[in-house]
Amino acid sequence: MIMRFQKNDKIYNWQVKNGHVMCTVLNGKSWVMNPTVQKLLDMGYEQLPDPEPQPTPDPEPYVPTIEELVEGKLRERYSINQEFEVQRKRETEPQAFQEYYDYVEWCISWANEQEHREEQESES
């Protein structure tokens, strides 16, 4: 475990194992020692609390594109296979196709009213 100590306005982060300081660097020179934490305190070192962990910011919520909103709403009523079937039967079942088409248009209008992000155009 790493513990923090301070002496003469200098902060030290030392590895402590079983209550003993394992090794450290002091004034740019290696200084190996094995005192107890209590001995360090007796030598005038002040134990510092662990630094407060910085809260990680909440990730920004995902904002879908209009296309994602429309597709999600379409899938509430039509599977991809059902969509293909309605489109294939456009000429033979115009009423079913018109219902599908009206629903697609409604989904697009609905999606435009929702919070959405603009799709980034790819540079080719």
N, C-alpha and C positions, 0 to 999 in steps of 0.2 A: 504494500500500500504506500502511496506517496503522501507525505505529510508536509505541510508548509510551516516554516519557521522564519522569524525575522530577528535581526540583531543589527544595530547601528544603521537603520534604514535600508538594509539590504535584505531581500527576500530569498529564501532557499527552499527548494523543493527537493526533499530527500526521501529516499526509499527507506521505509521502516518495516522490519520483519521481526515478529515476536518481541516488539517493544524496543528493538535496537536499531540504531541508524547504521546502514550497511556501508555506504561510502558517499563521498561528496566531492565537490570542487570548491575550494576557498581561495579567493583572490587570484584566480587564474591558475592555481597549482592544485594538483591532485592531493587530496587529503583523505586518507582512508582511516576511518574510525569506527568504533563499535560501542559507543556509549548508549545508555538507555535514554529514552525520551526524557525521563526525569533528570538525568545528568545534564542534558542540553538545557533544560529549564533552569537548573541550578547554575549553569554557566552564563546565564543572562539572555538566552534565546527565548523569544516569545512564540508560542504556538499560535498559528493563524488558523481561522476556520477555513474549511474548504470553500473555494469560490462558489458563489451561487450559480447553479447552471443557468445559462441563458435560455429563456423559452424559445423554442423553435416556432417560427410563425406558422400559422395555419396555412396550408396550401390554398391557393385561390380556388374557389369552386369551379368545376368544369362547366363551361358555357358551350352548348352545342351549336352547330351551324344550322342554318335553315334546312339544308338537305337532311341533316340528321333528325331534326324535329319532324319534318314531313314523313320521312321513312318510318320513324317510330310510330307516328299516328296511323299511317297506312297499315302497319303490321298489326295494329289492334283489330283491324277488320279483315284484312287480306294477307294471306301468306304469299311468298314470292311465287309459288306455283299457281295459286289462285289468280294472282295478277296476270300471269302469262296466259292462263286459260281464258280469262275475260277478254284479253287483248286478241287472242287467236280467234275467238268467236264473235269478234266485233261486228262482222257482216251478218252472221246468222242469228245473233242475240243482241240486237241493238239496244234494247231496254236495259239489259244487264250491264252492257258497256256504258250507257249513259249514267247509270247509278254509280258505277265505278268512277267515271270521269268527274261527276259532280262531287263525289267524296274527295278525290284528289285535289280538286280546286278548293274545296273547303279546308283541307289539310294545309294547303299552301297559304291561304288567308289566315288561318289560325296560327301557323308558324311565324308569319310576319308580325303578328301581334305579341309574340313571346320574346323574352330576352334571348338574343342569339349573337354569335360572333360572325364576322365576315370571313368567308373562306379566303385563304391566301392563294393568290394566283401563282402557279409554279412558273419559274423562268426556264424556258427551254431554248 
